Amino acid sequence: MKQFKGVLLISAFVLLAGSDVAAQSHDASRDIQIRASVMAAPPELRDGATVLGYDSDGMFGSLRKGENHLICVADDPSMEGFSVACYHSDLDPYMRRGRALRAEGRSPEEILATRNAEVEAGILTMPVHPTTLYVLSGKEGRYNAVADSVEGAKVRFVIYVPYATPESTGLPVSPTAPGEPWLMDPGTHRAHVMIIPP
């Protein structure tokens, strides 16, 4: 009987220890996702940014509530390469809608067409002022937790200026020199200034 009780106690300890290890592993993963995702943001905005990412079951949701206007999205573990992004909170309805459509299995073309139609119908709104998206990505990219840095990835800056045109901004519609800003999708609600450092 004493031996049986001992087995039960050991089993209970193993189960509890296992759950602690799982919780610690999830906490570590959460911390790494937060630290990696904010690398896309300017240093002075990183600590106060809201962070969205993935739980241990791969479900997408909030990892940290922020204190400023920036929302950062962690790297998707189901996708190849490395890609994190941070954007102004006023862009969230537009970005959130894109994620929802991707989760439904819509193609990039379908997502574009759906959001276009919803913006034109007034269902989906875009900010009326310029708003910024920061992207840090690369096929060979990875987060180095020891150095607290991202390796093998490049940054690009996207400034949404709805309905902007070359005439209203003075920008070309394609880059003519490395790192030069240029206007993509001019005249549409998704018009944005692209800046890709060389």
C-alpha positions in Angstrom: 0.0 0.0 0.0 2.8 2.4 0.9 4.5 1.5 -2.4 1.3 2.2 -4.3 1.0 5.6 -2.6 4.6 6.4 -3.5 3.9 5.6 -7.1 0.8 7.9 -7.0 2.9 10.8 -5.4 5.7 10.4 -8.0 3.2 10.3 -10.9 1.5 13.4 -9.5 4.8 15.2 -9.2 5.8 14.2 -12.8 2.5 15.6 -14.1 2.8 18.8 -12.2 6.4 19.2 -13.2 5.5 18.5 -16.8 2.8 21.3 -16.7 5.4 23.7 -15.2 7.9 22.9 -18.0 5.1 23.5 -20.6 4.2 26.8 -19.0 7.8 27.9 -18.8 8.3 26.9 -22.5 5.2 28.8 -23.5 6.4 31.9 -21.5 9.8 31.7 -23.2 8.2 31.4 -26.6 5.9 34.3 -25.8 8.9 36.4 -24.7 10.9 35.5 -27.8 8.0 36.4 -30.1 7.7 39.8 -28.4 11.4 40.5 -28.5 11.7 39.4 -32.1 8.6 41.2 -33.4 9.4 44.6 -32.0 12.7 44.6 -33.9 10.8 46.0 -36.9 9.9 49.1 -34.9 12.1 52.2 -34.1 13.9 51.5 -30.8 12.1 54.3 -28.9 8.7 52.7 -29.7 9.5 49.0 -29.0 8.8 48.8 -25.2 5.3 50.4 -25.5 4.1 48.5 -28.6 1.2 46.1 -28.5 2.3 42.6 -29.7 0.2 40.0 -31.5 1.4 36.5 -32.0 0.9 32.8 -31.5 0.1 30.5 -28.5 1.4 27.0 -28.1 -1.4 25.6 -30.2 -0.6 28.0 -33.0 -3.7 30.2 -32.4 -3.2 33.9 -33.1 -4.0 36.5 -30.5 -2.6 39.2 -28.1 0.8 38.6 -26.5 1.1 42.0 -24.9 -1.1 45.1 -24.5 0.9 48.2 -25.3 1.0 51.8 -24.3 1.6 53.6 -27.6 0.2 53.8 -31.1 2.2 50.8 -32.5 1.0 47.2 -33.1 3.6 44.6 -33.8 2.9 41.2 -35.4 5.1 38.2 -34.6 6.6 35.8 -37.2 4.2 33.2 -38.4 5.7 29.8 -37.4 3.8 28.0 -40.2 5.5 30.1 -42.9 9.0 29.8 -44.3 11.6 32.5 -43.7 11.2 35.3 -41.2 8.8 38.2 -41.3 7.6 40.6 -38.5 5.8 43.9 -38.9 4.8 46.9 -36.8 2.1 49.4 -37.9 0.2 52.4 -36.6 -2.9 51.4 -34.6 -5.2 53.4 -37.0 -4.3 50.8 -39.7 -5.5 48.0 -37.5 -9.0 47.6 -39.0 -7.4 47.2 -42.5 -4.7 44.8 -41.3 -7.1 42.8 -39.1 -9.5 42.3 -42.1 -6.6 41.0 -44.2 -5.7 38.5 -41.6 -9.3 37.3 -41.3 -9.6 36.8 -45.0 -6.3 34.9 -45.1 -7.5 32.7 -42.3 -10.6 31.9 -44.5 -8.2 30.7 -47.1 -8.6 33.6 -49.5 -6.0 34.2 -52.2 -4.0 37.5 -52.2 -6.1 38.6 -55.2 -9.3 37.8 -53.4 -8.1 39.7 -50.3 -7.2 42.7 -52.4 -10.6 42.7 -54.2 -12.6 42.2 -51.0 -10.9 45.0 -49.1 -11.2 47.3 -52.1 -14.9 46.7 -52.3 -15.3 47.1 -48.5 -13.4 50.4 -48.5 -15.4 51.8 -51.5 -18.6 50.7 -49.8 -17.6 52.5 -46.5 -17.6 49.2 -44.6 -13.8 49.3 -44.0 -12.1 52.6 -43.2 -8.6 53.7 -43.9 -6.9 56.5 -41.9 -7.2 60.0 -43.5 -3.7 60.9 -42.3 -0.3 59.3 -43.2 0.4 56.1 -41.2 3.4 53.9 -41.1 4.1 50.2 -41.5 7.6 48.8 -40.7 8.5 45.3 -42.1 11.6 43.2 -41.2 11.8 40.1 -43.3 14.1 37.7 -45.1 14.1 34.1 -46.5 17.1 33.3 -44.3 16.1 35.5 -41.4 16.0 34.4 -37.8 15.9 36.0 -34.4 19.1 35.6 -32.3 17.9 35.6 -28.7 21.4 35.8 -27.2 22.3 38.9 -29.2 18.7 40.1 -29.2 18.9 40.9 -32.9 17.5 39.7 -36.2 19.9 38.1 -38.7 19.4 37.6 -42.4 16.5 40.1 -42.8 16.1 43.5 -44.2 13.8 46.4 -43.2 11.4 48.3 -45.5 9.2 51.3 -44.6 5.7 51.8 -45.9 3.8 55.0 -45.3 0.1 54.8 -46.2 -1.2 58.0 -47.8 -4.7 57.1 -49.1 -5.4 58.4 -52.6 -2.0 60.1 -52.9 -0.7 60.7 -56.5 2.6 61.6 -58.0 1.1 65.1 -58.5 0.1 65.5 -54.8 3.4 64.1 -53.4 6.0 64.8 -56.0 7.1 61.1 -55.8 7.8 58.8 -58.8 5.8 55.6 -59.2 9.0 53.5 -59.2 12.4 53.9 -57.6 15.1 55.4 -59.8 17.9 55.0 -57.3 18.7 52.6 -54.4 16.7 53.6 -51.3 14.7 56.3 -53.0 11.1 56.7 -51.8 8.4 56.0 -54.4 4.6 55.8 -54.6 2.9 52.5 -55.0 -0.8 52.1 -55.9 -1.2 55.8 -56.6 -4.7 57.3 -56.5 -6.2 54.4 -54.5 -7.1 54.0 -50.9 -4.0 51.8 -50.4 -1.6 54.3 -52.0 1.6 54.2 -50.0 5.2 55.5 -50.0 7.7 52.7 -50.3 11.2 53.1 -48.8 13.6 50.2 -49.1 17.1 51.0 -47.8 19.9 49.6 -50.0 
